[in-house]
Amino acid sequence: MQQSLSTVFSVLAPVTGKSFPASVIADAQRIADVMPPVAKGGFEFDLLAPLTSVDVLQCFDVEGGGMRALATYLPTSRIAPGRALSCLEGLADTLSPTAQGWRAKTASVWLEVDAHTFTPDCWQPSVFLEFHKDARLCQQDLIDALGALSLVDLDAKVQVLRTIMANLEGDAHVSHLGAMLSRDDTPLRINIKRLTRGSFEGLLRALGLRVSSAPIATIIDDAYRTTLCLDVTDRPLPRVGAEFRFSAFPARERGWKSLTERAASRPLAPDSWNAMESWQAELAPHDMAGIWPDTMILADLAGGDDNGNGNGNGDYLALEAIPSHIKVTVQGDRLVSAKGYVGFQPTWRRFGASRDPARHLAPKAAVVSRAHDQDDALRDAMNRGLRFLLKERCQNGLWRDFDFAQRYSDEWVTGYVGTQVAAVGSPEALQAARGAWDQLRHRRPPGAGWGYQQSTPPDADSTAWALTLARDLGQDTSDHVSRGYSFLEAHRGDNGGFKTYSDAELARLGHSLPDTQAHRAWRFEQIELTASAARAGLDVAVTDLLRVQQADGSWAGSWMETSEYATGLATEALCGQDRLDAGDAIDRAIHWAARHLPAQHNSFKLAWLLRILASGPRADAAAHDLDAAIERLLQTQQANGSWPPGCNMMVPLPSGSNDQTRIESYLDCHGTFTTSTVVGTLALLVSEGC
C-alpha cells in the first residue's frame, strides 16, 4: 500500500487523540493523505479560540535524503501548477550539503498547508527555508535565496531586506525566509533570531512600522528564545509576530501560558491549551501494531552517523512528539492572534538507554590521560562547556534552570552561572558575565535585592550570588552593590546562619502559600547561606563560617543535597582571608574532601570536591585519586558540551494534616547549573596547573 503522511499520523494516534478533537484529526487527515510519509513536521492552531482546525507542516531536511524524498514526491503530487510547484522543483534539484553559497547553509525546506484553503485536488503550500543554526548568511546570500522563492515584487522585497540587515546588531540574524505562495501578492516572511529589545525597537523605526511594540518587547524580555517575524509585499506590512519558546515544556513551565495571556490580555482557550500541554510522547516501532513509516524503516536500516545520531548497532529510530513554540502577532495597535505549534520528528534511541535526546556522551577520544597532556584536555573540556553555556543564555542575556513549582529560576541561577563563566577569564566569557550583571542590575531598584526569578520576592541566597558576580567582575562600587550588601546583612540570624527570607518577604511569599511549618522553614538560619554570603565578600559571614564548621571538616548543606556545595563555597570564601584560623579550617575541609573524592561520580559534587582540593597542596589527595576523579569528570561531558544535571535543590513542602514537612528534590533539569559548576572548576584547575 502506498504510504503518505497519514501513516505518520497513525503512529501519532496516541498523542493526537489526547490533544485534538476527532473532527480536527479527520480534517488534518485530508491534508496528510496527499503528502509524502516524511516523519518530521507539526501542527499550528489558534490558542485564543476553541480548537476547530489545525494547519499542517512538513519538513524536508537537506541532509539525510530529504531533497530526494521531495524530488520523488513532486511529480505525482497534487500541488497546483504555478509558483509553489516551480519553487519546490528548483529547491529539490539544487539544495545539497555540497552546494555553494546560501544553498550550503540551508538546513531544511518546510511546507505549510492552511486547512481553511486546502482542496485535495489542487492546493498550494507556503514554502519556508530554514538555515543552519550556526549559519550567519550575509546580505548577498539572502538576496540570492529570495531569487529561488518565486516571489513577485522581488526588487521591493530585496530593498526591505537590505534595510533589515543594516539594522541588525550583535548576534541577531535571519534564520528563515518564507513565501506565502498561495496568495497573489506572495508575502515574504523574514524570521530574525537573537534580536534584543533595543535593536527591535530601532528596526521598527527604520522600517517605518507603526505597531504596538509593547507585547513583543515583553516577550523579548521574558522568553527563553524569541524569533521576530516580519511580512513584506511591496513594502513592510504593519504586522509583527514573535515566536517564542522556553527551556522546558509548557506543561512544566507556567511562563508559556502566562506570558501569552499577558500579551493577549485575555485567557487562552482551554481545549487549545490542553493540546499544548498534552503534546508530549515518544513512540517506538516495537510498541506499535504493524504501523511504521517506510522512510523511518529505511533510515533505521541505513544506520546513523558518528555524532551520536545512531550507529546501526543497537540503536533504533523513535518518533518524538514535543511542543515547539507559541507565536503572537500584533497588527497596528492590537494583538490579532496567538498560535500554538507542536511538532514531531525522528530521534535515535538505544534499547535500554535514557530517552533524553540531548544526553549523548562525548566521544571517548576527547578524554586525554595525564600522560598525554591533561592540561590540554581540561582546557578543551572547559571551552566546550563554555560554548554550551553561551548558547544556553536567554535572549535577554540571563541563564535559566530548575523547575520548582513550575517556575524556572533566572536571577539566582544567573548570579551563580555568571560567576562560574567569569572564572574562565576569556573575552567572550567576561562579555557574557558582564552582560548578565548589567541585566540583573536593571531588574530591581538599588537595595531591593534579587530573587529566584523576577516574580518572586528577593532572598538572601539570590542576592549573595548577584553580588558575587558583581564583585568578581570588579563592578562592586555601584549603589546597587553597596545597598545590596545591606540587604544581605539584614538576613543574618543570631546563630551564625542567614535566612532565605525576612518576615516581610515571607509574608509576600505567603500570599500564594499557606502558613505551614514548611513555609516558615524559609526563614530558618542556614549555614549554606552563610557560605554564600561569605563568598560574596560579607566579612561578618566569614567570621560566622569559622564558628560553624563541623567536626569532620565540612559545612552543613541545606538547600543543596549533601555538603559538597556548602563546603566548597566556604573554602572559596576563606581562601582570600589572611587569618591563621581560616587556613586551619581550609586544611580540615581539604582532608574531608580527599576522603570523599574516590567514591564520588556525580558531576556537580565531584566538581566541588576537586575545587576544594585545588585550594591546598596536591599531596592532600593521593595523586591517582585526583587524576582518576578528573578523568571521571571529563568522561561525563556530553556531545553538546554540557554535563548531565547533577544538582538537587532540596525544598521543604507541607505534608499531611498535622503540619508536617516533607523534603522534595528538584534537579537542575537543563544542566546549566551543573555545567557551569564544572566549567568553573576546570578554569581553576587550568589556572593552578593541576
N, C-alpha and C positions, 0 to 999 in steps of 0.2 A: 504494500500500500504506500502511495506517495505521501511522505511526511510534509508537514508545514509547521508554522509557529503554533498551531493548535496542539501539536504533540507536546510542545514545551508547556503549554497551558494545562494539559492533562497532568503532567508531572507536578505542576504548581497547585493542583486542586486542593490539597490540604490547607494551604495558606490563603488562596483566593476565596475559598469557602468561608473562612473566618473573617475575611476583610471586606468582601464585596457582596451586595445582594445578587441573587441568581439572575435577575434581569440584566444587571450590569455585566455580569460574566458572559451571558449569552450575546450581548451586544458587542463586546470586545472579541468574542469568538468569531464573529463575522469578518472582522479585520484580520485576525490571525489565520483564518482559512486561506487567505491569498498571499501570505508572507512566508518566507523560507524558514526552515527549522533551526535557525541560528539562535542559540540559547543565551543570548545576552540582550537585555532591554529593560523595559519598565512600563509604568503607567503614570499618567498625570490626571489629577482630578481636583475639583473645586472644594476648598475647605470651608467656605462660608455658606454653602447651600447643601441641602440633602443630596446624598450620593446617588445620582441617576445615570451617570455615564463616566467612562474613562477614555482618555486618548491613549494610543498605543505607541510605544517607542521601541526601536530595534537597532542594535549596534553591530557594525561590521568592523572588526579590528584589522588594521593594515597587516600586522604581523599575525602569523598563525592561520593563514588561509582565508581571512575574511573577504579580501578582494576577489579571490577565486570563487567563493560562495556567492558574492554579489553578481559577478560576471555570469555565473551559471544560471542564476535566477532571472536576470533581467529579460532575456529573450522570450521567456514564457510567462512573464508577469503581466498583470492587468493594469499596470501603470499607464495612464493616458499618454499617447504620443505628445511631445512638446518639450518644454524647458526642463522639467524634472527628469524625464527619461534620458534626454540628451546629456544632462549634467551627470547623472549616475553612471551612464555608459563611459563617459570620459574619465571619471574618477576610478572606476573599476579597472580601466585599461592602463592608467598611468601611475596610480599610487602603489608604492612598494617600499620595503625597508632600504633598498639600494638606490632609490631615486635621488634626485638632487633638489636643492632649494627647499621650498615650503613643503613639497611632497614628502621629503625625507623626515620632516618634523611633524607630519600628520599621524596621529595615533589611531584615529577611528573615524568612520563615517556613520552618522546617526540618521535614521528615518523617523519622522514623527507623523502619525496619521490622526487627523481630527475626526472623532467619532461622529460629530454632527454633520460633517460634509461628505462622509465616506459613502461611496456606492461601489459594490463589489466588482462591477464590470468595467469601471473607468474611474480611476482615482489618482490623486496627486499627493505625494508626501512633501513635507518640508524636509530640507536636507541640511545637516549641520556637520561641519568639520571640527573635530576635537584634536588639538595639538598636544604633543607630549608634555607631561607635567613640567619637566625641566627645560623645555624649549622656550626660547625667547625670540620670537620671529621679528625680524627687522621690518621696517615700513615697506620696503620693496617686496619682501616675501609675502606680506599680507595683501598687497595690491595684486601680485601675481595670483594668489589664491582666489581673490574676488573674481578674477577673469574666468575661473573654472566653474563658477556657480550659476551661470546662465541668467544673470541679473539684468534688468532694464535700468536705465538711468545710471549706468556704471560710472560715468565721469563724476556725477554729483556725489555718488557714494564714496568714491575714492577721495574726493575733497574733504568729506566729513571724516574719513579715516585718518587723513593727514592731520586734521585738527586734533583728533583724539590722541594720536601718537605724540604730538608736540606738547601735550599736557599731562602725560603720564610721568610719574615721579617714582624714584626708588625701585622697588621690585614689582610695581604694577605692570601688568602685561595682558595682551589679548590672548585668551585661552580658547575661544571658539568663534567661528564665523558660521552664520546660518542663513539660509534663503527660504522664505515662505513662498514656495513656487506655485502654490495653488491660488495665489492672489494676483490680480492683474498688475499691481504696482510692485510686486515681488519685494516686500520689505526685507532689508538686510538686518540680521540680528548680530550685534557685536557684544561678546561677553568679555568682561575685564576682571581679572583677579588681582588681589593684593592692593586694592586701592584704599588709601587712607581717607579719613573723613575730610581732612583739609583739601586733599587733591580732588576728591569727589565734588566738593562744592565749587572748586576752581574750574573743573571740567564742565559743570553745568553752565557756568558763566561764559566760558569760551565757546560753547555750542549754542548759546542764546536760548537755553531751555528754561522755561518758566513752569516749574513744577514744585509741589510741596516737598521739600527735601527732608523734612524732619523725620518721617517714618523710616526712610532709607538710611539717614545718618544714624538713627538709633540702632538699626540693625548692624551697621558697620561697626559701631562702638561695642555692641554686646555679643554678637555672634562669633562662633569659633572661626568660621570662614565665610566670607561674603563675596559673591560674584555680581558685578553690576551688569545689567542687560540694557542695551540701547537699541532702538529700532530706527532705521533710516530708509526713506524712499528717495525722493529728490532733495530731501532735507531731513534733519533730525526730527523725529516725531516727538510731540510733547508728552511722552510717557517714559517712565524709568522703572525698571524692575530690579529687584535684589533677590538673588538666590542665596540661601544660607544653610549651613549645616553646623551641627555641634559635634563635640568629640565623643558623644555616646548616643545610643538610640533614643528616640523620643519617649519611649516607654520608661526610660531611666532618668532622663533629664527634663525637668519641668520647663527649662528655658525654651525649648522648641515651641511649646504651646503658648506660654505667657508672652513671649516676645512677638509672636504672630498676632495674638489678640490685642496686645498693646499697639502694634502698628495699624491693625484694622479697626480699633476702637469698638470692637464687638466680639462676642464669643464665637468660637468655631462650631460648625455643625457637628453634633455628637457622632453620627454614623461615619462622617468623613474622617474625624479624628480617630475613631476606632480603627479605621483602615490603616492609618499611620502606625498606631500602637501595635496592631496585630500582625503587621507585615514583618515577620522575623522567623525564619526557618532555614534548615539545611536538609536537603533531600538527597538521599544516596541511592544509587542504582539497585543495591541489594535490598532496599526497603520498598521498592516499587513492584507492582504486579505486572511485569512484562511490558511496561511503558517506559521508553527512554529515547531521547533524540539520537538519530543516527550520527549527527555531527559530533556529539559528545562521545559516542562509542568509538568513532574513528580517531578522535583526538586522544582518547584513552589508550587505544591500541598503539598509537604512534609514540606514546610516552611524552614526558615533559622535557624541560631544558635543564641547564646546570645551575639555575638560580633559585632553587627551592620550589620550582613550579612543577613538581612531579618528575620522576625519572623512570617510570615504567617498571619499578622494582618494589612492588608492594604498595604503590600509590594508586588512587582512583580519582576520577572527576565526580564531584558532587555539584548539585545546583543550589546556590545560596540565594536566599531572598532577604533583602535588607532595605530599610528606609534609606532614601538618598538625600533629599533636601526639600526645603519649602521655598516658594517664590511669592513675594508680594509685589504688586505693580501699582504705581501711582501715575495718574494721568491728570495733568493740570493741578488743581488744588485738592484732589480727593483720591483715596485709595480705591482702585477699581477691582482688584482681585487678590485672592490668596490661594495658592495652589500647592497641593502636596505631590511629591514624587517618590515612588517606591520602585526598587529595581530587582533584577535577578541576573545572575552571572555564574558561569562555571568556576569552580575553585578546586585546587588539588588538595586531597586529603590522604592521610596514611592510615591504614587499618590499625585501630587501637591507639592512635595518637590524638593529641588535643585537636579540637575543631576550630581553634583560633587561627585564621589565615595569616596573621602577622607573625606568628610565633615560630619562625624558622631560624635555627641557629646558624651563625656564620660558619663558613667552611672551616674545617679543622686546620687547613693550611694557614689560616690567619693567625693561629696561635704559634708563637715562636718561643722556644725554650730559652732559658737564661744563657746557655752556651752559644746561642745564635742571636745575641744582642736583644736582651729582654727590653732594654730601653726603647728600641725601635717599635717593639710590639706594644708596649704601653702607650707610646705616643700615637701609634696608628689607631689603637682602640679608642683612645681619648678623642681623637679628631673625628672618628666615625660617630661616636656618641654625641659629640658637639653638633655635628651636622644634623643628626636626628632631632636634637633639642631645638635647633634654629628653625627647622621645618615645622616643629610642633607648636610654635608660637601662634597665638590667635592673631587675627587681623589687626587688633589694637596693640600688639606687642607684648601682651601678657601670656603667661602659661596657665594651663588648667590641669587638674587631676582630681581624683577621688569622686565619690558618688554617695555622699551622706544625705539621707532624706531626699533623694532625687535632686540634689543640688551639687554642682561642681564647686570646687574652690578655685579662685583665681588670685585674690590678693595674698593670702597666706602662701599659697603654692608659688606665686611669682617671687615673693621675697626670698623664699628658700632656693628655688631653682635658679633665680638670677644670681644669687650669691655663689652657687656652685659653678655656674657658667663664667662668672667674672674671674674665678680662680684659674681658669685656663690661660688668661692673660693675652690672648691673641687679639688683634684689632677687631675681628668680626665678633669675637666673644664679648669684648668690652663694649662694643657698639650696641649689641643686643641687651646687655645688662644695663647700660645707661638708658637705653630707650625704655626698658621695663620700669626703672626707677622713676623716670620722667612721667610715665603713665600713672604710677602709684601716687606720686607727689600731687598730681592734679585731681586725683579721685576724691579726696576728702580734705576739708579745711585743716589748717595747722592746729595741732593739739587734739584732733579728733581720733587719732589712732587709725588702725586698719583692721579688717575683719576677715573671716573665712571667705566671703565674697561681698560684693557691693551691697547686697540686700540684707546682710546680717549686721548686727551691732559690732563695733570694734572690740577686739580682745587682746590680751597681753601677748600671746604667742605670735599672732599675725603681725602685731606691731613690732615685736622684737625682730622678726625676720625682715620686715621692711627697713628697719633702722640698721640692721646688719648689712644689708645690701648697700644702703647709702654710705655707711662707714667704710666698707671695703672698697668702694669706688672713690673714696676721698670727697664725698659730697655731703659731709656731715656738719656744715656750717649754716644751713638754712633754718628758717623759722620752723618749718615742718619737722626737722630733726630735733632741734632743741626742745620744742614743746612735745614732740613725740616721746622723748625720754621722760619728761614729767608725767605724761600719761602712763608710761610703762611703770615707773616707780610707784605710782598710786595704786598699783595692783599687788604690791608687796605685802605679805602677811607678817605675822608675828613670830613664825617658827622657821624662817629660812626658806619658805616657799612663796611662789607667786600664784595668784588666782587668775584663771582664764577670764572671767567676767567680774566686774564690780556688781554691787547690788543693783545699781541703777540700770546697768547694761543687761543684767539678768532679768530685770523686770520687763525691759523691752523685748527680750527673747521670749519671755513668758506670755506675751500676747498670743503666741501660737503654740505654747506648750503648757500642760497642766503643772500645778505646783506639786512636784513629787520629789522624793529623795534623789532620784536620778537627775532631775532638773537642777536641784540645789548643788549637786556634785560639781557643777561647772564653776562654783565659787570656792571650792576647796583649794588649799595650797598644794601645789605640785612642784616637786624638786626638778622635774624635767623642764618646767617653765623657768625655774631659776637658772638652769643651764642656758636656755635660750636668751634670757636677759643678760647673763654674763657674757655670752658670745657677742651680743650686741654692744658690749662695752660699758654696761652699767656697773660701776665699781662696787656698789653695795651688794650686788648679786654675787660678785666674785668672793667676797668675804663670807656670804651665806653658803656658797658652794663648799668651801673648805670645812664648814661645820657639819655638813650633812653627807659627806662621803661615807659609804657603807664599809663595814669591816673587811669585806673581800676585795675592796679597791674600786668597786663600781659605784655609779649613782643610780638611784631608782627610776625606772621608767614609769610613765603613767598613760599618756595618750598614745604612745607607741608601744607595741608589743616588745617585751623584754627590755634589757638595759643597754644594749649596744649604742643606741642613738643618744640617750641622755649622757652616757659615759663619754662618748665621742665629743659631744658638744662641750661638756665640762672640761675635758682635756684640751680642746682647742682654745677655750677661753683662758685657761690657766697658763698655756704656753707663752702668752705675752706678758706674764707677770714676773717681775723681778723680786720674788719672795721665796725664801727657803721652804716655807710650808707648802707653797704651790708646787715646787719641784718634788717634794716628798709625795704629794698627792698624785702627781703625774706618774711617778715611779710605780705606785701601787696600782694605778689604772693600767699601766703597761703590762704588769705581771698578770693582772686579771685578764686582759685581752689575749695574752700569749697562751693562757690555759684554755681559752675558749676557741682559739683560732682553728686547730686541726679538724674539729668536728663540724665546723660551720660551712653550709653550702648556699644559704640564702644570700643573694647578691647584695641586698640592702645592708644586712647585718655584717656580711663579710667586708664590705667596703668600709664600714665604720670601724671594725676591728683593725683593719690594715691602717686606717688613718691614725688610730690611737698608737699603734706600734711604730709608725713613722715619726712619732713625737719624741722617741728616745733612741738609745743605741740599738743597733741591729741585733746585737748579741742577746737581747732580752727575749727574742723569739728564735728558736732553732732555725738556722738558715734554710734547711729543707722544708720546714713547715711554712715559712714565709713565701718561699718560691712556689710551693705547691698551692698555697692559697691564692697567690697572684694568678697562677695558671688557671685555677678553677674559675676565677673571676673573668678572665679573658675568654675561656671556653663557653661561657654562658651568654656572651654577646650575640645578638641576633643579626640576621642579614640586613635589616634596616638600620643597624647601628645602635639599637636600644638594648636594654636588659629587661628580662621579664619582671612584671610587677612583684615587689617583694616587701613593701612597707605596709604593715597592717595598722591602721588607725583604730584605737580602741575607744568606743563611745558608750557611756552609761545610758541605759534606756529603762523606762518603767517596766515592771514585770509583776503580774498578779494583782490581786485586790488589796494586799496588805502593805502597799508602798514599798515593795521590794525592788531591787535593781538588778538588771542583767547587763552584761557587757557584750556588745556586738562589735565585730571587727569589720573594717571597710578597707579593702585593698586599693592601692593606687592603680586603678583599673587601666589607665593609659600608659603606665610605666614611666611617666615623665619624672616623677619624684625619685624613683629608684635609679633611673638612668642618670639623672643629674647628680645624685649622690656618688655613683661610681665614677662619673666624669670628674667630679671634684677631688675624689681620692686619687685617681690616676694623675691628675695635674700635680698633686702634692708629691706622689711617688716619682714622677718625672723630674720635678724640681729638686728633690732630695737625692736623685741618682740611685734610687733603690732598684 
